[in-house]
Amino acid sequence: ITSRRLVTLPRKIWTSIADAVDPALAAIATVMLVVTIICLLLRLTVWERLAQRRS
């Protein structure tokens, strides 16, 4: 899965934080946060609809 040549996203982020603050890092973090929130909201919506159908 990993090798010395392969750089994963978490490792790239950690290296960027250690070196200097990069605007791309802030953009990636924002996108990841927004995607997570959207997924949670979708999950809650689906659960709510399933609960309404069952009752």
Beta strands, then each sheet from edge to edge (+ up, - down):
end
